[in-house]
Amino acid sequence: MDKRLREWVTVSIVLCGALLLGAALPQHREAARIASTVAIALLGFAIAVAVWHERVGGLLDPSAPDAARSAASPRFTLFLASFVALFLEMVLIRYIGSQLRIFAFYKNVPLIAAYLGLGLGCALGQARPHHLLRLLLWCLPLFVFLAVGSLFFSGMLGQMAAIASSEHILGDTVVAPSSFLLELAEQLGMGAFCVATLFALASFFVPIGRLLGDAFERLPRLSAYSLNIAGSLAGTGVFLLLGSLWAPPWIWLLLGLLPLVWWLADRRQALAAMGLVLASALAVAPGIGETIWSPYQKLVGEPIAFKVDDQGAEVSGYLVDISDVFYQVAVDLRPAAVARMGENPFPHYDAAFRLLPDSPGRVLIVGAGTGNDVAAALRAGATQVDAVDIDPAIVALGRRHHPEHPYDDPRVHVIVDDARAAFRRLPEGAYGAVMFGLLDSHTQLGMSSVRLDNYVFTRESFAEARRLLRPGGSLVVTAATFRDWFRQRFVDLLETTCGAPVQTKEAQLWVTYACQVAPAEQPPSRPTTAATLPIDDWPFLYLPERGIPRAYALVVLLLFFGSVWVVRAHGLSPARFSAYHGHLFFLGAAFLLMEVYSINRLALLFGTTWIVSAVAVMVVLTLIIAANFTVAIVRGVPYPLAYAGLAASLLVSFALDPAIVLGEGVGASVAYGFVVLLPVYFAGLVFARSFARADEAGPAIGANMLGAVVGGWTEYASMALGIKALALLALVFYLGSLVCLTRTRPSS
């Protein structure tokens, strides 16, 4: 048996054994059933491969012919390869972050792995049919592990992250302090898992990168690069469409993997490839309960029955998990229902309204979820409730399954939007109370280390919420604040905003904080310059102080060595790269930083809605195409002019605060967004001219993508320096590209 085939059979059988062992442990019955079924199916397939290894080895023959159609249609081939690369990158980043919750917070790991694999593949080139078939063969155990294995491993990894990091991670919170040695052990374990993930995902993307590298060589450089960007735009657009339609992952995989069949000329290979794609799609299809892939996150809902105590009656509710972590239970908490239970299992909903000095009147609820806070507001006598939630799927679950049906009440107006965007559209001075519900989103904003809900908990956001209150109105926040510094942060935020003392009410795991807004003429009761309070430029609510947590720093260090290992494992020698490749490398590093920077800036203007990240990426790619056309029309755009425009636009982007256009209308916001993204155009001018003279397109694109790997690591510096500093770090990388450019051959 071929060595690589033997490795695949061994890994698959070990994975099957682990799944069957996990299914035998006491746990969720449906999860055990799914794990057992999938494990037995994979085990049968692995045994069949072992028995008929000669036939399978024949399909993986390196001497099989290339697809003639790829040579006959080079433009379509490059477009298709670019579509697949970008689309699968977004698929893997989202799916892994949803299945293994650790990567909802270390989202840069799959992102860096994608760029690393694509960059390596482009530099290596020489794609062959057996590369694609081996990729599709390995897809099967990979997606079985992610789809089913995550049911057993995700919780362990989340607990490991909670112990290892000073970051507050709701759902996996460690209350008791840990020793330094325990934290270090957990950090090393988490880092080792991240490195293993990096290697697996980078290896996944290497064959796709090889396709890109080969396709580039068949066309003129600038037209090839424009086709590459157009294919990437198409991949982003399709992924955006699927997200808006709440499409499940099996559809993502079919659309992402089936195009690879284009490169397989042999009919047997093509049929085998389609079978493997279908098997991978089937592996991710099963779901527990009512699984919904909303535009933001994976939601799992199912009816539950529980007792609060032995004497109380059993009650029914509807449990909602986000990425397989508990989020909330939609349950009837009316007085009669609580009397039957014997005790209120979730007292914090009503406790929030008991802290108000009088009847709330009109209430705004941020993070309304399935409707528990809305139901509590109605029980408290609210005359009108405006319920804001960013995720339409959570609201839909509440409409269908909440036993009190609060969203059907005529007093309730549902607003599906980002909280910050809603604050700017709602009437000033109209509310008796603004209530912040349990808002931890369990995921991050696009490719950034900023969580989806972080911009809701900044001083600027609370100031906007205060503007909506009538005189004497109250700001109320409910949170699971297990750590002392986290509790104090909410107290400081509210005291700074209200200019009045904060009341607190503990209810089991949750704490409610409330303050009544002081009259405008009354000075604040405490200084408003607390250094560690989250602001729009440093929105890291869950970090105790400015700085990169040791867990993140250690993981990044391990990822650096892991990346070197991946490069060496695939036989890529640094000797292949010159100062010219270094020039493109630094351009790639700066590009990724600018992409993350622009996503964060635009999120403040248009909200952290699902569309912002995808639209920002699409605008960036469009600006690159515009730069390509400029270079094609105005031949020989001078490097000094392009770099001068780049530096000037970066400094302007850094200096302009989004606050100057808040509330000034869509036109002003769009204009600001254009200014923020303008450096991408000038950088595109530099890259387009440099790429046009590449002797080999594959290594050139590969160097650029490998540079993006470094940009992905550097993004974590925002935890210490703030979001705006990413623009200055990008400027440093652009200067590095200029220095390398001056060291290239004179013909440049």
Stockholm file with secondary structure:
# STOCKHOLM 1.0

chainA/1-748         MDKRLREWVTVSIVLCGALLLGAALPQHREAARIASTVAIALLGFAIAVAVWHERVGGLLDPSAPDAARSAASPRFTLFLASFVALFLEMVLIRYIGSQLRIFAFYKNVPLIAAYLGLGLGCALGQARPHHLLRLLLWCLPLFVFLAVGSLFFSGMLGQMAAIASSEHILGDTVVAPSSFLLELAEQLGMGAFCVATLFALASFFVPIGRLLGDAFERLPRLSAYSLNIAGSLAGTGVFLLLGSLWAPPWIWLLLGLLPLVWWLADRRQALAAMGLVLASALAVAPGIGETIWSPYQKLVGEPIAFKVDDQGAEVSGYLVDISDVFYQVAVDLRPAAVARMGENPFPHYDAAFRLLPDSPGRVLIVGAGTGNDVAAALRAGATQVDAVDIDPAIVALGRRHHPEHPYDDPRVHVIVDDARAAFRRLPEGAYGAVMFGLLDSHTQLGMSSVRLDNYVFTRESFAEARRLLRPGGSLVVTAATFRDWFRQRFVDLLETTCGAPVQTKEAQLWVTYACQVAPAEQPPSRPTTAATLPIDDWPFLYLPERGIPRAYALVVLLLFFGSVWVVRAHGLSPARFSAYHGHLFFLGAAFLLMEVYSINRLALLFGTTWIVSAVAVMVVLTLIIAANFTVAIVRGVPYPLAYAGLAASLLVSFALDPAIVLGEGVGASVAYGFVVLLPVYFAGLVFARSFARADEAGPAIGANMLGAVVGGWTEYASMALGIKALALLALVFYLGSLVCLTRTRPSS
#=GR chainA/1-748 SS CCHHHHHHHHHHHHHHHHHHHHHHSSSCHHHHHHHHHHHHHHHHHHHHHHHTHHHHHHHTCTTSCBCHHHHHCHHHHHHHHHHHHHHHHHHHHHHHHHHSTHHHHSTHHHHHHHHHHHHHHHHHCCCCHHHHHHHHHHHHHHHHIIIIIHHHHHHHHHHHHHHHCSSCCTTSCCCSCCCHHHHHHHHHHHHHHHHHHHHHHHHHHHHHHHHHHHHHHTSCHHHHHHHHHHHHHHHHHHHHHHHHTTCCHHHHHHHHHGGGGGGBCSHHHHHHHHHHHHHHHHHHCCCSSEEEECSSCEEEEEEEEECSSSSSCCEEEEEEEETTEEEEEEECCSHHHHHHHSSCSCTHHHHHHHTSSSCCCEEEEESCTTSHHHHHHHHTTCSEEEEEESCHHHHHHHHHHCTTCGGGSTTEEEEESCHHHHHHHSCTTCEEEEEECCCCCSSBSTTSSSBTTGGGSSHHHHHHHHHTEEEEEEEEEEECCCSHHHHHHHHHHHHHHHSSCCEEEEETTEEEEEEECCCTTSCCSSCSCCTTSCBTTBCCTTCSSSSCCHHHHHHHHHHHHHHHHHHHHTTCCGGGCCHHHHHHHHHHHHHHHHHHHHHHHHHHHHCSCHHHHHHHHHHHHHHHHHHHHHHHHSSSCCHHHHHHHHHHHHHHHHHCCGGGGTTSCHHHHHHHHHHHHHHHHHHHHHHHHHHHTCSCHHHHHHHHHHHHHHHHHHGGGHHHHCSTHHHHHHHHHHHHHHHHHHTSCTTC
#=GC SS_cons         CCHHHHHHHHHHHHHHHHHHHHHHSSSCHHHHHHHHHHHHHHHHHHHHHHHTHHHHHHHTCTTSCBCHHHHHCHHHHHHHHHHHHHHHHHHHHHHHHHHSTHHHHSTHHHHHHHHHHHHHHHHHCCCCHHHHHHHHHHHHHHHHIIIIIHHHHHHHHHHHHHHHCSSCCTTSCCCSCCCHHHHHHHHHHHHHHHHHHHHHHHHHHHHHHHHHHHHHHTSCHHHHHHHHHHHHHHHHHHHHHHHHTTCCHHHHHHHHHGGGGGGBCSHHHHHHHHHHHHHHHHHHCCCSSEEEECSSCEEEEEEEEECSSSSSCCEEEEEEEETTEEEEEEECCSHHHHHHHSSCSCTHHHHHHHTSSSCCCEEEEESCTTSHHHHHHHHTTCSEEEEEESCHHHHHHHHHHCTTCGGGSTTEEEEESCHHHHHHHSCTTCEEEEEECCCCCSSBSTTSSSBTTGGGSSHHHHHHHHHTEEEEEEEEEEECCCSHHHHHHHHHHHHHHHSSCCEEEEETTEEEEEEECCCTTSCCSSCSCCTTSCBTTBCCTTCSSSSCCHHHHHHHHHHHHHHHHHHHHTTCCGGGCCHHHHHHHHHHHHHHHHHHHHHHHHHHHHCSCHHHHHHHHHHHHHHHHHHHHHHHHSSSCCHHHHHHHHHHHHHHHHHCCGGGGTTSCHHHHHHHHHHHHHHHHHHHHHHHHHHHTCSCHHHHHHHHHHHHHHHHHHGGGHHHHCSTHHHHHHHHHHHHHHHHHHTSCTTC
//
